[in-house]
Each structure stands twice: as structure tokens, then as C-alpha cells.
């Protein structure tokens, strides 16, 4: 996400850093490029105008131009203003102190509302027992789609009786059903339309009145650009939205809605869909998003991915190995499995604070199959060989290569990688278990 915008920003600030002293004209020239980049990212022009003006006022002040590092000061100003536009603090999901909490998912047809409902249920299932309710009785197969997705995500489902066509009745019946099945969170997947109409809004208003929700979340396709702001404003006027979920942020979205929705409507973006998997739904954090846009990485997001990729048992196992000053091929296999769970490596690398990363990674083909080959090599070793890799000589290497479907050269590379990881792990043996996970993953990421 934001690839083009990120490249433009990196180019702008790279040119500023090349100058020892900045003038007001230098800042104006940079801001013209920033404005162009924002408009190309499909950010609402009114938001762009107010944002650029706010940046100009601060960036041309004596405290910035007269500082020792003016380029860095300007970058800081842009970062802070971007954060302010998107919402300075994350807007948390509201949970009722008296269960069940009711979330009403609304939006136009095709925005990914049904999928977002299940993703949200999966995310909330970490601390709650959610129930997804099929209230879209207009779109063909909508009920079946929600049922199938709920089964795959292992969350509870409630739908209409055969032939039932009253979505409001289904929503009402879900309340006693949730109570009987000890579900403390109800997520209503409502009907959408190809465009906003009065029938749609009247139906949603009736549902809001009879089944009062604690959250009314508008699901918006981030690829719709400025239209997302108009849709958000229309739904907010009739329903009083509590938040927005942006979907398809992993695709070719230019990022305009993420930057403009809060500023244009006052409705905060609470969650963003970052992939096709049911787990790919993240809390929206303006500071982290601005950091990515500015090419500053997102170490918080990176650490979260690392934490999710490792079970407590695996972390304890690695920690135990370090206590005994032992790093085996089994430990290396565990690290390889961790890296695979992180997702596409090019996207993960973008989260690291590496200057010019987006430009360097553009069009790069990060070969995940290499990890599979490395795994195959290790799995073709005997238990004795995994514990004592130094015994793997010529004949054993040929056998392992044949068993893994690779080559002796690949076996040699895996063994060399193991020795490098072992030396590195030994050097950080006094660090805590969380550092073991991070260090191992980082080493594999850059190999």
C-alpha cells in the first residue's frame, strides 16, 4: 500500500537532505511535489489543500529553517501533520460492559463487507466469543458465503430460516440465540447496494432502532479513491457511523481514503484489511501509517508479526537451547517456519526502517521457495545429523540432497547458513527470549 506515495516522499526528502541550508523557496518546491504526490494518491483535494497549508506554516518558520538539520525538521513536520489528518490516536473498538456487544457492518455491495465481518469476528475471537449474523437477504448466495467463511474461521454463525426474507427479524432473533450459545459479541452483516438509495438507508435505520448497535462500521473499498469519502459522508449523515474499515489495502490502492476519511467526515478509520487471509485485518494506527508513508518503516507492526508467528512453546524451546548454549538444525527449522508465517517478505521488509527500501524493493522477486528448499534439506537429515551437523560429510550430503530433491550445493549452502546463524545466536545468548525470535527471523529475512 502507498507504494507510489512512499517513493515520491522519499525522493522529496532525499533532495532536501542534499542541501546544507534550506530556504523558503526550497520548502515551497518540496511541498509542490508533496501536493502532487497526494493528489495522485487520490486524496481529497480539500484535505490536500488544508494539509499543505498547515505544513507550509510550520515548515517555513524560523525554528525549522534556522535549525542545524532543517531537512529532518521538515520531514518531522510532514509526519506530524499526516498523523493529525488521519487521527492522532487509534480509535479502539467499543465493547459493551453488558454483553452482548452488537456491531453493525454497513456498506455498498462489492466493498468486501461479508469478508470483513468474518475477519473482524476472527480478530475479536482472541478475547470474545463472536456470532456473525446473515442479514443480507437480497444478494444471491450472501447467506451461504457468510456461513462458509464463518466455518473456515471457526466462528459461530446465525442465519435466516428457509424462505425467510425479513432481515430485521433475523437480527432480532440473533439476540436470544447469542445468549443461549454464550456469544458475547454479535456482528450483523447487513445488505448492501450498488449505490446509496433510500430503501437501503431506511432498512439500516430500522435495524439500528430495533437492535441498537455499539458500533456502526462502514466497510469501504480503498480502491474506490475519493468516492470513499463521499460514501462515508452519506452513510454517516443517515446512520451516525462510529468507524470505518478499509479493505484491499494490500492491492494497488493509492491510499487516498486512509488519508482523507477522518479529515473529511470526522469518522475514524478503525481497521484495515491487508490481505486475503482471515487473519489479515489490522488496527489502524495513524502514527504507524504515516511512518510507512514517510519510508520510516513500522517496527511495531513488524514486532507484532514476529510475536504472532511464534507460539509460547516454540519461544520456550529456543530459550532453552540458548541456556544450554546449543543451537541445532531443529532450531534453525523452527526459525524458517517462523519466517514463512510472516507473509510476503517484500512486504515485511518494507516495515523495517531502511532508507530507500521501497525503491530498492520495487519489482523485486523475493523467492519464498528458497525457504522450502532449506526446510526440505533439514527434514531429510536424521535426528543424529540435526543435533550434530558437523558429522555431515560427503556421502551424507549426497544422500540428503537426493532425499530432499535438491543438490549437494544446496545442502552446502544450508549448512553454511546454519554455521552463520549459530555464531550469531551465540553472540546474543545473554538476551531475553523475545530477542531470540527477532534475531533469528531478521537473520533469515536478509539471507
LINPERA-V919824 format. One record per backbone hydrogen bond with DSSP energy under -1.0 kcal/mol. NH is the residue of the N-H (numbers start at 1). CO is the residue of the C=O. If there is no record, write none. Layout:
[[NH,CO] [NH,CO]]
This chain:
[[6,2] [7,3] [8,4] [9,5] [10,6] [11,7] [12,8] [13,9] [14,10] [15,11] [16,12] [17,13] [19,16] [27,23] [28,24] [29,25] [30,26] [31,27] [32,28] [33,29] [34,30] [35,31] [36,32] [37,33] [38,34] [39,35] [40,36] [41,37] [42,39] [43,38] [48,44] [49,45] [50,46] [51,47] [52,48] [53,49] [54,50] [55,51] [56,52] [57,53] [58,54] [59,55] [60,56] [61,58] [65,61] [66,62] [67,64] [73,69] [74,70] [75,71] [76,72] [77,73] [78,74] [79,75] [80,76] [81,77] [82,78] [83,79] [84,80] [85,81] [86,82] [87,83] [101,184] [103,186] [104,215] [105,188] [106,217] [109,193] [111,108] [116,112] [117,113] [118,114] [119,115] [120,116] [121,117] [122,118] [123,119] [124,120] [125,121] [126,123] [127,124] [128,124] [131,185] [132,156] [133,187] [134,158] [135,133] [135,189] [137,135] [142,139] [145,141] [146,142] [147,143] [148,144] [149,145] [150,146] [151,147] [152,148] [153,149] [155,150] [156,130] [158,132] [164,161] [170,166] [171,167] [172,168] [173,169] [174,170] [175,172] [177,173] [178,174] [179,175] [180,176] [181,177] [182,179] [183,178] [185,129] [186,101] [187,131] [188,103] [189,133] [190,105] [190,188] [201,197] [202,198] [203,199] [204,200] [205,201] [206,202] [207,203] [208,204] [209,205] [210,206] [211,207] [214,102] [215,102] [217,104] [218,243] [219,106] [220,245] [222,247] [224,221] [227,224] [228,225] [230,226] [231,227] [232,228] [233,229] [234,230] [235,231] [236,232] [237,233] [238,234] [239,235] [240,236] [242,216] [243,216] [244,268] [245,218] [246,271] [247,220] [249,273] [251,248] [256,41] [259,255] [260,256] [261,257] [264,260] [265,261] [266,262] [270,244] [271,244] [272,282] [273,246] [274,280] [280,277] [281,279] [282,272] [284,270] [289,285] [290,286] [291,287] [292,288] [293,289] [294,290] [295,292] [296,291] [298,351] [302,298] [303,299] [304,300] [305,301] [306,302] [307,303] [308,304] [309,305] [315,311] [316,312] [317,313] [318,314] [319,315] [320,316] [321,317] [322,318] [323,319] [324,320] [325,322] [326,321] [329,386] [332,328] [333,329] [334,330] [335,331] [336,332] [337,333] [338,334] [339,335] [340,336] [341,337] [343,340] [348,344] [349,345] [350,346] [351,348] [352,349] [354,352] [357,354] [360,356] [361,357] [364,361] [368,366] [372,368] [373,369] [374,370] [375,371] [376,372] [377,373] [378,374] [379,375] [380,376] [381,378] [386,382] [387,383] [388,384] [391,388] [392,389] [393,391] [397,393] [398,394] [399,395] [400,396] [401,397] [402,398] [403,399] [404,400] [406,401] [411,407] [412,408] [413,409] [414,410] [415,411] [416,412] [417,413] [418,414] [419,415] [420,416] [421,417] [422,418] [423,419] [424,420] [425,421] [426,422] [427,423] [429,426] [431,428] [435,432] [436,432] [437,433] [438,434] [439,435] [440,436] [441,437] [442,438] [443,439] [444,440] [445,441] [446,442] [447,444]]
